[in-house]
Amino acid sequence: MLELFKRAWAGWNKLVRSVARLQSQAVMAVAYLFGIGPVAIVFRITGRTLLDRGPAPEGTRTFWHTRPPGEATMKDAARPF
């Protein structure tokens, strides 16, 4: 009897995993087609970007911003960025 339940449980797990795989792919496809995709197209058309990447300062090849030197406190050490 126990062997029958083990087989049934294994079959059930196989079925549920395949259904979950299909469901997650469908949800992600819908999210991309109706959410991420149109937003990306609008941003591409308007030339907008969410990244803060303006022109690099003259003579540099990086987009890093320099932080003004401040007083070194424990509060500043807890916030590294």
C-alpha positions as a printed Julia matrix, in Angstrom:
81×3 Matrix{Float64}:
  0.0    0.0     0.0
  2.83   2.35    0.86
  4.48   1.68   -2.52
  1.23   2.68   -4.27
  1.16   6.02   -2.42
  4.82   6.63   -3.26
  4.15   6.05   -6.97
  1.04   8.22   -6.87
  2.98  11.0    -5.12
  5.81  10.79   -7.67
  3.31  10.96  -10.55
  1.51  13.88   -8.94
  4.8   15.76   -8.47
  5.74  15.2   -12.1
  2.36  16.51  -13.29
  2.39  19.52  -10.98
  5.95  20.5   -11.94
  5.1   20.46  -15.64
  1.96  22.54  -15.06
  3.93  25.0   -12.91
  6.59  25.33  -15.61
  3.98  26.15  -18.26
  2.17  28.55  -15.94
  5.32  30.47  -15.04
  6.31  30.78  -18.68
  2.84  32.07  -19.56
  2.86  34.62  -16.73
  6.31  35.87  -17.71
  5.31  36.12  -21.38
  2.22  38.16  -20.5
  4.27  40.41  -18.21
  6.79  41.03  -20.97
  4.28  41.53  -23.78
  1.95  43.86  -21.89
  4.25  45.44  -19.32
  7.95  45.54  -20.02
  7.8   45.5   -23.81
  5.56  48.55  -24.38
  7.4   50.58  -21.74
 10.72  49.77  -23.42
  9.33  50.76  -26.83
  8.02  54.08  -25.48
 11.34  54.83  -23.79
 13.22  53.96  -26.98
 10.99  56.22  -29.11
 11.16  59.17  -26.7
 14.88  58.72  -26.03
 14.37  58.54  -22.27
 16.56  56.48  -20.03
 16.25  55.48  -16.41
 20.0   55.38  -15.95
 21.82  58.46  -14.72
 24.43  58.41  -17.46
 24.94  61.91  -18.73
 28.04  62.88  -20.64
 31.2   62.0   -18.76
 33.2   64.96  -17.49
 35.96  66.11  -19.83
 39.08  64.01  -19.55
 37.44  61.05  -17.78
 36.25  57.72  -19.07
 33.87  56.81  -16.27
 30.34  57.61  -15.2
 31.1   57.44  -11.47
 30.12  60.5    -9.46
 32.59  61.75   -6.92
 31.21  62.21   -3.44
 32.22  65.35   -1.64
 34.44  64.6     1.33
 32.55  64.73    4.56
 33.0   64.03    8.18
 33.55  60.34    8.86
 30.8   59.31   11.26
 29.25  55.98   12.17
 26.06  57.02   10.38
 28.04  57.57    7.16
 29.79  54.21    7.58
 26.4   52.47    7.75
 25.42  54.04    4.4
 28.2   53.25    1.93
 26.52  54.69   -1.18
